[in-house]
C-alpha cells in the first residue's frame, strides 16, 4: 500500500509530532473539529487556543493554551520504534537523572495532561516509568477514526496507523503476505511484545521489557533483572534462555556464581543445560523450549500463543521458586 506517511518515514517520531501540531494549527485557523474529535475521543480537554511547540525543552511536543511562555497544558512524549531512556534535568536547583517520564513529571508538575504515545513496536518495551498516561497504537487509531474531515493529510496519517496495526496482527498470525513492509526487528518485536503483555498480566508486580538490541537487530524479551546476576530472556533464537550476567564479577565470583546457578537449575523441569561462554559479558547456561521457533529469521508459534505463554510462565515460576528459595 503506497503511503506518503510510510514513504517519509512512519518510524519518525517527528512526523507524528508534526501531525499533532497540524491539528493544533487547523484549530487556531478555524477548523476546530479534527483536534476536538481526537482529544474528546481520548477523554482529554481541548485547549481554547492550542499552540504546539515541537522539541520543547527536550520533550517531543508541548501544547500550550495560548501564550507559550506559560505552563503547557499538555506534554506528549512519542515513541515509535524506540523506547524511553534516561535523561537529566535540573529541578529546583538539583540535577536529577532518571527515566524521561519521571524527570519530565518532576520538572513540570503543574502540567495537567502528560501523554506517552507509542505508535510502533516501541510499545513492546512497556508502559512509561513516570506518571504519564500511556496511549498505545490501537487506542490512538480509534481516536483518529472520530475525525470526520476529508483532509487527505489526515486520511493518510490515519491509514498509516491502521496499517501498522495490520502488520502487528500479521506477525501474530504468521501471515507473510506483507513481509517486505516490516521494518527491521518489527515482526519479532510484535510477537515478543504480545507475549510481554500476556506475561505482565500474569505477573503484575514484575517488570518485563521487550526491545531491539544491536544493529542486526537482536530482539529481546527480558523477564526482569530482580534476580541478577541470573535472569531469563527470549531472543532471536526463540528459546527461553536462562542467563547470568558476568560483567561485574571477578573470576572467582564468576566461577562460584556459575557453579551455584548450574547446581540450582537441575531442579527446574524441562531445562536443557548449555556450555557457558565464560569470556562473554553474559552467558546462557540453560534454555527452555517454549513453543517458539525461528522460521526465516522470524519468530512463529509452534502451536499457538496461549501454549507459549503457559510454557514461559511455568518455567519462569519454577525459576523464581528455585532461585529465590534455595
C-alpha positions in Angstrom: 0.0 0.0 0.0 1.6 3.3 -1.1 1.5 5.8 1.7 3.1 9.3 1.9 3.5 8.8 5.7 5.4 5.5 5.2 7.4 7.0 2.3 8.5 9.9 4.5 9.1 7.5 7.5 6.4 6.2 9.8 9.1 5.4 12.4 10.0 9.1 12.7 8.5 10.4 15.9 8.9 13.9 14.5 6.4 13.0 11.8 3.7 12.2 14.3 4.6 15.3 16.4 4.2 17.3 13.3 0.7 15.8 12.6 -0.4 16.7 16.1 1.0 20.2 15.5 -1.0 20.3 12.3 -4.2 19.6 14.2 -3.4 22.5 16.6 -2.7 24.8 13.6 -6.0 23.9 12.0 -7.9 24.6 15.2 -6.4 28.1 15.5 -7.3 28.8 11.9 -10.9 27.9 12.4 -11.1 24.2 11.6 -11.6 23.2 15.2 -13.3 19.8 14.7 -10.4 17.4 13.9 -8.4 18.3 17.1 -11.6 18.4 19.2 -12.7 15.0 17.9 -9.4 13.3 18.6 -9.0 14.8 22.1 -12.6 14.1 23.2 -12.3 10.5 22.0 -9.4 10.2 24.4 -11.3 11.9 27.2 -8.8 14.8 27.1 -9.6 18.6 27.5 -9.5 20.7 24.4 -7.4 23.9 24.7 -9.2 27.1 23.6 -6.2 28.3 21.7 -3.8 25.3 21.1 -0.2 26.3 20.3 2.1 23.4 19.7 5.9 23.5 20.2 7.9 20.6 19.0 11.1 19.6 20.8 10.2 21.9 23.6 12.9 21.6 26.3 13.8 18.2 25.0 10.2 16.9 25.1 8.8 15.8 21.8 5.7 18.0 21.9 4.3 20.6 24.3 0.8 22.1 23.7 0.0 25.4 25.3 -3.4 27.1 25.7 -2.5 30.5 24.2 0.8 32.2 25.2 3.6 29.6 25.0 5.5 31.2 27.9 3.0 29.8 30.4 2.9 26.2 31.7 2.0 23.8 28.9 -1.5 22.3 29.1 -0.2 19.1 27.6 3.1 17.3 27.2 3.4 14.4 24.7 6.4 12.1 24.6 6.2 10.0 21.4 7.9 6.6 20.8 7.6 4.7 17.6 10.4 2.1 17.2 12.4 3.3 20.2 11.7 3.4 23.9 12.1 5.6 27.0 15.6 6.3 28.1 17.4 8.0 30.9 17.7 11.8 30.8 19.0 14.5 33.2 17.4 17.8 34.1 17.9 20.5 36.8 14.8 20.7 39.0 14.7 23.2 41.8 18.4 23.6 41.7 19.1 19.9 41.9 20.2 17.7 39.0 18.1 14.6 38.6 18.8 11.6 36.3 16.1 9.1 35.7 13.7 7.8 33.0 12.3 10.5 30.8 8.7 10.4 32.0 9.8 10.6 35.7 12.1 13.5 35.0 9.6 15.5 32.9 6.9 15.0 35.5 9.1 16.4 38.2 10.3 19.3 36.0 6.7 20.3 35.1 4.5 19.2 38.0 1.8 21.8 37.1 1.2 20.5 33.6 -2.3 18.9 33.9 -2.0 16.4 31.0 1.0 14.2 30.2 0.8 11.6 27.5 3.2 8.8 26.5 2.2 7.9 22.9 3.5 4.7 21.4 2.9 4.1 17.7 5.2 1.3 16.7 7.0 -1.7 18.1 8.5 0.6 20.7 5.4 -0.1 22.8 6.6 -3.7 23.3 9.0 -2.2 25.8 6.1 -1.5 28.1 4.4 1.4 30.0 6.1 4.7 31.0 8.1 4.7 34.1 6.6 8.0 35.3 3.1 9.5 35.7 2.3 9.8 32.1 -0.8 8.3 30.6 0.1 5.5 28.2 -1.7 5.7 24.8 -1.0 2.8 22.6 -1.3 2.5 18.8 -4.8 0.9 18.8 -6.3 3.4 21.2 -4.8 6.3 19.3 -6.1 4.9 16.0 -9.6 4.7 17.4 -9.4 8.3 18.3 -8.4 9.2 14.7 -11.5 7.4 13.4 -13.6 10.1 15.0 -12.2 12.7 12.6 -14.9 13.5 10.1 -12.7 15.7 7.9 -11.8 14.5 4.4 -8.4 16.3 4.6 -6.1 13.9 2.6 -3.2 14.6 5.0 -5.2 13.4 8.0 -6.6 10.5 6.0 -3.1 9.3 5.0 -2.0 9.5 8.7 -5.0 7.5 9.9 -4.5 4.9 7.2 -0.8 4.5 8.0 -1.5 3.9 11.7 -4.2 1.4 10.7 -1.7 -0.4 8.5 0.7 -0.6 11.4 -1.9 -2.4 13.4 -2.4 -4.8 10.5 1.3 -5.6 10.4 1.2 -6.4 14.1 -1.7 -8.8 13.5 0.1 -10.4 10.5 3.1 -11.2 12.7 1.0 -12.8 15.3 -0.8 -14.9 12.6 2.4 -15.8 10.7 0.9 -14.0 7.6 3.8 -13.4 5.2 1.8 -11.5 2.6 3.2 -8.2 3.7 6.6 -9.4 4.8 8.5 -6.8 2.8 6.8 -4.0 4.6 8.2 -4.8 8.1 10.9 -2.6 9.4 14.0 -4.3 10.9 13.1 -6.2 14.0 9.4 -5.3 13.8 8.0 -8.8 13.2 9.8 -10.4 16.2 9.1 -7.5 18.5 5.4 -7.6 17.8 5.4 -11.3 18.6 7.5 -10.8 21.8 5.6 -7.7 22.7 2.3 -9.7 22.7 3.9 -12.2 25.0 5.2 -9.4 27.3 1.6 -8.2 27.6 0.3 -11.6 28.5 3.1 -12.4 31.0 2.8 -8.9 32.6 -0.9 -9.6 33.2 0.0 -12.9 34.9 2.8 -11.2 36.9 1.6 -7.7 37.7 4.3 -7.0 40.3 7.1 -7.8 37.9 8.6 -5.5 35.2 9.2 -7.2 31.8 10.8 -5.3 28.9 10.9 -6.1 25.2 13.4 -4.2 22.9 15.8 -4.4 20.0 19.5 -4.6 20.7 22.3 -4.0 18.2 22.3 -3.2 14.5 21.0 -6.5 13.2 19.0 -6.2 15.5 18.6 -8.9 18.1 15.1 -8.8 19.6 14.8 -9.5 23.3 12.1 -10.2 25.8 13.7 -9.7 29.2 11.9 -11.2 32.2 13.3 -8.9 34.8 16.6 -8.1 36.4 15.5 -8.5 40.0 17.4 -11.9 40.5 20.5 -10.7 38.8 23.2 -11.9 38.1 20.8 -14.6 36.9 17.9 -13.7 34.6 15.7 -15.0 31.8 15.2 -13.7 28.3 14.0 -14.8 24.9 16.0 -13.5 21.9 16.1 -14.3 18.2 16.7 -18.0 18.7 13.1 -18.4 20.1 14.2 -20.2 23.2 13.7 -19.0 26.8 17.4 -18.6 27.9 18.5 -18.7 31.5 21.4 -16.4 31.7 24.0 -15.0 34.1 25.5 -11.5 34.0 29.3 -11.8 34.3 30.3 -8.1 33.8 30.7 -7.1 37.5 32.0 -10.4 38.8 35.7 -11.2 39.5 37.0 -14.5 38.1 36.4 -16.2 41.5 32.9 -14.7 41.8 32.1 -15.7 38.2 33.1 -19.3 38.8 31.2 -19.5 42.0 28.1 -17.9 40.5 28.1 -20.3 37.5 28.6 -23.4 39.7 25.7 -22.3 42.0 23.5 -21.5 39.1 24.2 -24.8 37.3 23.5 -26.7 40.6 20.2 -24.9 41.1 18.9 -25.2 37.5 18.8 -29.0 37.8 15.7 -28.5 40.0 13.8 -26.8 37.2 11.8 -29.1 35.0 12.5 -29.2 31.2 15.7 -27.2 31.4 18.3 -28.1 28.8 21.9 -27.4 30.0 24.3 -25.3 27.8 28.0 -24.9 27.9 28.6 -21.3 29.2 30.9 -18.9 27.4 32.9 -17.6 30.3 34.6 -14.7 28.4 31.3 -13.0 27.4 29.5 -10.2 29.2 26.7 -12.6 29.8 26.2 -16.3 29.1 23.4 -18.8 28.7 23.7 -21.9 31.0 20.3 -23.4 30.3 17.4 -22.9 28.0 13.8 -24.0 27.6 11.7 -24.9 24.6 8.6 -22.6 24.9 6.9 -23.4 21.6 8.6 -20.6 19.6 10.7 -21.3 16.5 12.8 -19.3 14.1 11.5 -19.5 10.5 13.4 -17.5 8.0 14.6 -15.1 10.7 11.0 -14.6 12.1 9.7 -16.0 15.3 6.5 -18.0 14.9 4.4 -20.1 17.3 4.7 -23.9 17.1 1.1 -24.3 18.2 -0.4 -21.0 19.5 0.3 -18.0 21.6 -1.6 -19.3 24.7 0.5 -22.5 24.7 3.7 -20.5 24.5 2.6 -18.2 27.3 1.9 -21.2 29.5 5.3 -22.7 28.9 7.1 -19.5 29.6 5.0 -18.9 32.8 5.7 -22.4 34.0 9.5 -22.0 33.5 9.5 -18.5 35.0 7.6 -19.6 38.1 10.0 -22.6 38.6 13.0 -20.3 38.1 11.8 -17.9 40.7 10.9 -20.7 43.2 14.4 -22.2 42.8 16.5 -19.1 42.8 14.5 -17.1 45.4 14.1 -20.1 47.8 17.3 -22.1 47.6 
